[in-house]
């Protein structure tokens, strides 16, 4: 792909190939209307791992290298208010529903082509936030999926070690969501040192 | 506190050291869990490893990140495209100019901007200077870390 642009006919061709190879894959093309023209493939979450496995191992593109995984948040007003002239739509689809999104950038080292971008969307932003983890297929997704779980709150099913990556374990919110409200100050961070302090105090009391 | 879903209960880091004898181990060998960092000289404040050692052999290592997390993306939400340029060279101070370049490239791609040829030349020159100082720093810190 020249100039690193995912040209629309090629992306459509990949989508058709996946739909032909994987039963009920339901892959659609997500159009990017910006000058970057990076169109992407929208995978159906329940079939995503099957499609990804095919893309990596059996497809003629041999997408053996996962470069980047990122998250995206689409609350109601980001879809409707921020782009009043051009509401966010997929090709031939109804307008988007509020959701969280994981975006994977794939390359083929063997054929030196890419990026080919795949996306998955959750059902909503509150309770149905599960997506299948693609770590079993591309091992390099492990830490980046942990980061997305941390910052966006997408639960990747089948991930070997889904813990927070950046924020401390006791933190409860997901800071990269659009509706996250920042605290007044960040001075207080609970650390395990508090527990150690408590323990040493009880030990001191015991000796007295 | 109730643990959030998806968080294993053993996620709390172990700060105490345990020394327990291992059955079948050779004499003088013991299993030990060490929390290495974030203030270990080699991790200089940004990184911790929960290491499990058996003698001098590392049997298990769990990296713990986030001690230098500023969430550049979150800062970028409330500033302009130009305003977040200075943050990109702080991501890695040994590759500052090339990180600037990478960020500029992505913004240009997003907005469909082409830069003049002169700017391309300046970018190549600064990237080469960055590469030089990066390699010199690398050799310098090798000399320091490998010891006399």
Interface residues (C-beta under 8 A of the other chain):
Chain A: X34 X35 X36 X143 X149 X151 X155 X162 X163 X164 X165 X166 X167 X168 X169 X170 X172 X175 X176 X192 X193 X196
Chain B: X1 X4 X5 X6 X7 X8 X11 X12 X13 X15 X65 X66 X69 X71 X73 X74 X109 X110 X111 X112
